[in-house]
């Protein structure tokens, strides 16, 4: 990527992280500040602190090698680069997800070998997607930090029951007392929807402010409970048959253009799962939409709507 692309991406990350971090107390550095100064000899000296056995013993790498899949040399060098970041900044502690444990351990190794200093790692788990799997754009189970309040509210209400407590713990600033109480209520058989509603209120409040809660609740009531398309529903006028898949003027294209799905893959997955409806009738294998004269309402999933006016 160009320097301009890197800077543009960073500004996006910073805008999102600013919801949680006070950037007046944060120093930001690009590791090119120090990595670009290393020559080939410097890199070779760093590699002497590690063995290839350390790398290929990792479960993920071992699996790929066993399956005959390639492992690139940059992947081998990446932990060393991240380890040097830690050494250069003389870290006392590194924070990261559990997927970064190996890379962060490389920083501990360099700190100990080159500086004679003990440093530490704090590895955190992951907030799962709304269905309990890893968050993924293609699976449509991700909650984005910059989602509008009504989207966040609706997605929280759609979470699997067994991730409610995980969302309380990892997705909110709620006290342990609140989390323990939520756990107790679930164990006593309370309807999980009550907990989800409270959870949705907390998260919408933390990301968008208390004033956004009422509108998000109302939007959920109309679109999900009453299955009514909201006033902000995109309206598309058509005077021809609309293909479901493929064409530039297909339902897929309309859904993508209006942000109702994030990819063709997500649309096809929802279609296969029977989660796309036309006038509250499931679209099941139709090549083209059988539109009525006038207004036709397409529902994608539980909360997203599109109007096709013929």
C-alpha positions, -999 to +999 in steps of 0.1 A: +000+000+000+011+036-005+018+059+024-015+077+015-035+045+017-019+036+050-027+070+065-063+068+052-067+034+069-051+046+101-075+076+103-104+051+100-090+029+128-083+060+149-119+073+145-133+040+157-108+035+185-115+070+198-148+057+211-128+038+237-094+055+239-085+091+249-060+100+222-047+129+242-030+102+263-019+080+234+013+081+213+010+067+178+039+054+158+043+037+125+068+009+128+084+019+096+101+046+118+125+019+130+121-011+107+132+009+076+165+016+093+174-021+096+199-035+070+201-071+059+228-078+085+206-064+113+178-087+103+201-118+102+213-109+137+177-108+149+168-141+134+196-158+155+173-154+186+147-178+171+145-212+155+124-224+126+112-252+149+095-226+171+075-213+141+065-246+124+054-261+158+025-236+159-008-255+154-020-234+124+013-236+106+017-273+113-018-279+099-010-260+067+023-278+061+006-312+068-020-303+042+007-294+017-003-257+017+024-231+012+038-210+041+056-179+028+089-166+041+074-132+051+051-151+075+082-166+091+098-132+095+066-114+107+069-125+144+105-113+143+094-079+130+067-076+156+092-087+183+115-060+172+087-035+176+084-045+212+122-043+217+125-009+200+097+006+221+111-011+252+077-024+262+069-035+297+036-052+286+020-060+253-018-062+248-033-083+220-057-111+211-048-147+217-040-150+179-011-127+186+004-146+215+032-162+195+042-128+179+041-110+213+063-138+228+089-129+202+090-094+218+096-110+252+124-131+237+142-100+222+137-080+254+153-107+275+181-117+251+191-082+239+182-061+269+182-085+298+147-074+307+116-093+316+085-081+298+050-094+298+020-103+276-017-098+282-036-119+257-074-114+254-101-136+239-124-125+210-159-111+210-178-137+189-202-129+161-239-127+168-243-164+160-214-175+182-189-180+154-160-157+147-171-123+134-170-124+096-182-100+069-191-129+046-212-146+074-231-114+081-226-119+119-204-089+127-213-058+146-193-028+133-183-001+157-197+026+133-230+008+127-260+032+132-278+027+165-308+008+150-284-017+133-265-023+166-297-027+185-312-051+160-280-072+158-277-075+196-314-086+197-305-113+172-275-128+191-275-164+200-286-170+236-253-186+246-232-155+238-253-130+259-230-132+289-199-130+267-213-098+252-219-083+286-184-092+296-164-083+265-187-058+247-197-034+275-184-015+305-210-031+327-198-039+363-192-074+374-222-071+396-244-064+366-229-094+347-233-117+377-270-106+380-276-113+343-261-147+347-283-155+377-314-143+358-306-166+329-299-196+352-333-190+368-350-193+335-358-157+326-366-150+289-332-142+272-349-115+252-352-094+283-314-096+288-308-089+251-329-058+253-310-045+283-277-054+266-287-036+234-296-005+254-262-005+272-242-010+240-261+016+220-257+040+249-219+034+251-214+038+213-239+065+204-252+080+236-284+076+256-304+098+232-301+071+205-317+043+225-354+053+220-351+055+182-333+023+180-359+005+201-387+019+180-370+009+147-366-026+161-403-028+171-415-017+137-392-036+115-387-069+135-417-072+158-443-057+135-424-065+103-431-031+089-407-013+065-394+020+080-397+054+065-360+052+056-364+021+035-347+024+001-372+027-027-364+015-063-387+021-092-387-008-117-406-013-150-392-047-158-387-081-143-361-081-116-336-111-116-327-124-081-291-130-089-264-119-112-275-089-133-265-053-128-302-045-120-308-076-099-320-079-063-285-088-053-272-055-069-299-034-052-292-050-018-254-044-022-259-008-034-281+001-004-259-016+022-284-044+030-256-070+025-219-066+024-211-091-004-226-114-030-216-143-008-237-130+021-267-125-002-264-160-016-260-174+019-292-156+032-310-168+000-300-204+006-310-201+043-345-189+033-340-155+049-351-133+020-388-125+015-409-107-011-442-094+003-436-117+033-434-147+011-400-165+011-380-162-021-373-198-029-354-205-061-371-179-083-349-167-111-370-135-113-392-117-088-429-120-094-437-083-087-472-070-080-483-037-096-474-009-072-453-014-040-434-046-033-415-050+000-384-071+001-372-082+036-336-094+040-330-112+072-350-099+101-344-062+100-335-049+065-361-038+039-361-027+003-392-014-017-395-022-054-422-001-070-435-013-103 
